[in-house]
Amino acid sequence: MDAKTLCLAVLSQGDASGYEIRKAVESGPFGYIQDIGYSSIYPALSRLYDDNLVTVTEYAQEGRPDKKVYKLTPEGRMALLGALQEPTESDRTRSDFLFRMLFADILPPRRRGTDDRQPASGNRGQSGPHRCPCRFGP
């Protein structure tokens, strides 16, 4: 999913500033299923505005830049619906832990089958002992 579609998805849930969109992507439900860089959000919002898929309202803030709040337009809702109906790419999973387990046979015994990652925010304590069911080679 590209940054524009992800911004449209967040805005389908309600009006939001760029900061609020970032928070929804980082620590909200969207963060579990999609990942975009912070630097991608504002260019995507600018393109969405140029394409009339969102509107923006600026609110003055004392001592700070104006706050821009974005709202999905009917055209933006239709663009989101269209994007959601496009064929999807295959999911890709990248895991340092799984990479390590590919070479479990050469790891010291005390390091085999353990996941010593620090729990990420929202990881819900899933770190801990694991066993790798795969064996490679003879």
N, C-alpha and C positions, 0 to 999 in steps of 0.2 A: 504494500500500500504506500503510495507516495504521500508527501507532506500535505499537499493540497487536500487530498481525500481525507486524511486524518483530521485536519483542521475542520473540514465540513462535518465530519462525524461528531467531533466534540461540540461544535456549534449547533448541531441538530438537537442536543440535549438542553440548550439554552444559550443566551448571550454570554460572551466571555471576552476578557482582555487577552492579549498575547501571553501575559504571565499566567493567567488562569488556564489557558490552553496547555502551556508548558507543564503546569502542575498536574493536569488531568493525564497527560502523556507520561509523566515521570512516576507519579505515585497513585494515580487513579486507576480505574479498571482498564483503560486503554494501554497502560504501561505493561500489562501482563501479556498483551497479544501483539503489540506493534511497537516499533522503536524508530524515532526520528530524532535527529540532532536539534538542539536548541536553536542553532544558527539557521535551520531550515524553516522554522515557523514563521518568522516575520516576512521573508521573501514570498512564502506561500500565501500569506494573508494579503500581501500587496497584489499578487497576481489574481487572487480571488476577487479582490475589490475592483481591479481593472476589468475583470470579466463580468462584473455585475452579479457575482454569486454571493457576495456579502455586502452589507452596508457597515459604515463605521460612524460612531458618535464619539466626539472628543469631549472629555470632562476636564476642566481646569483643576489643577492641584497646586496648592501653595508650596513654593519652593521646590517643586518637582516638575518634570515634563507632563504635558497633558496625558491623561489616561484615555486610551482608545479602546472602545468596547465594540466588538464585532457581532453582527447579527446575520443569520442566514436569510437569504431572500428566497422566494418561491423557486427561482431559477437555480439557486444553490441547492435547494432540497432535491430538485430533479437531477442535478448533476451528481449528487451523492447517490441517489437511487440508481442512476446509470452506472456509476463506478462500482457499486455493490453487485451489479449483475454481470460485470465483466469476468471472464475466466481468471482464476487465480493462479499464481505461481505455486510451485511446490514449496512446502514449508522447509526451512533449513534450521537445523539445530547445531549450535556450536557450543562445545563444552570442554573446558580445560580438564575437568575431572574425567570425562569419557576418554579424552586423548591419553591421559595418564594410565587409565585402565587398559588401553590397548597394549601397553608395555608393562603390565603388572608382573609378568614373569621375571623381569630384570630388576624390579624394585626390591628394596630390603623388605623382609617379611612384615615389619612393623608398619610399613607404609601401604601395604596391599589392602585393597578393599576399604580404605578410609577416605572420607571426604573432609578435608580440613579447611574448607572455605569458611570465611566469615559470613554469617547470614546477612544477606542484603535486606534493605528495608522492604517489607512485604513478602519476604521469603518464607515466613511463617514457620521458622524453625525446621526446615527440611534438611539442614545440614546434619551429617552424622555418618555412622558406619553404613557402607553399601558393599555389595558384592557384585562383581562383574561376571555375568553369565557367559561371556564370550571368551573363547580361547582360539588363538591363531597359531598356525604352524603345526608341525607333527606332534 
